[in-house]
């Protein structure tokens, strides 16, 4: 039977007001002053020998500030423990002094919401699986073959499939200022894939041509700013590809072209299975979240955004990048909270043996298992693995509880 949660509370932000009495403050100030007496220097006295009253007078502001912080922190922690809040540091404190010498303390902090799960058998989640076709395999092989191609310059106008090498500039038409420039690069002319305007202007271009295109850049508010694209064509080239045959396949480490195709098909299928599972897991979390609707702790969202901004490379304009980061961060926080609460309610445990088995499965040299386990325990990585396995187990249980609708595309 799962552990019982203290009480359901979907909010993630708490604000409480507490009082520090003059008597509490004076007692704490005296405790802090005794510490200052031992550790702070007072001119004319050896360390620890200055009179307590002199120390309190000399360091009055610092002593009162430390006393307030110490009292407030412990009162807030007592309140958190009493209410069984699953709080997230930090606690933000504000003080207001009363005429009688007492203080009101306003404390704000985020918590992980408390909730119970709905009937998960009524949560419907689609799992879309794309069939891998012969055309998919051929496209993958063609893409792979291009990596071994060699450019050959041609003396004719650029046509479909050609590569137009050019120096490139983006220019403000009103001032003539160049705000982007590339000395070398190429555009692959592919109908439907290359920007249509660029495709239409560069098709038919020859070495030595200068192609100028008037464009408009959409910005915030719906406004469009004019700019000019300028291509100075330095060469038109074809990409000569090696023949796709048994000889080519053998150079890549396969016995034959058929074996190479089979391998590519299997890899494509595995990639699609991973993508399908990723989409299913994302949708599962979002569907469960919709049913519960708890508030997201902004502290966790901000931390996750900061972490993602350092680890994810997102090729998008600043505003769009910020939106993408926010969406992913919010989803990751939903996922963490849902799985954590599911672990609590179902009392999901991972034994030491399961952790050791996980470590052993990933060791090439099994004879080092005992040494590695001890090393992981000292570095606290053992418990990190245990927590990771708990979350994996919770995910699998969640997947089995929801109603999955498989769609073959």
Secondary structure, DSSP 8 states (H G I E B T S, - for coil): -----S--B---EEEEEEEE-HHHHHHHHHHHHHHHHHHS--TTS-TT-S-HHHHHHHTHHHHHHHHHHHHHHHHHHHHHHHHT--EEEEEEEEEEE-TTS-EEEEEEEEE--B-----GGG-EEEEEE----HHHHHHHHHHHHHTT-EEEE-SS---TT-EEEEEEEEE-TTT--EEEEESS-EEE--TTTS-HHHHHHHTT--TT-EEEEEEEEE-GGG-EEEEEEEEEEEEEEEEE----SHHHHHHTT-SSHHHHHHHHHHHHHHHHHHHHHHHHHHHHHHHHHHHH-----HHHHHHHHHHHHHH----S-HHHHHHHHHHHHHHHHHHHHHHHHHHHHHT----HHHHHHHHHHT-S-GGGHHHHHHHHHHTTHHHHHHHHHHHHHHHHHHHHHSEEEEEE-
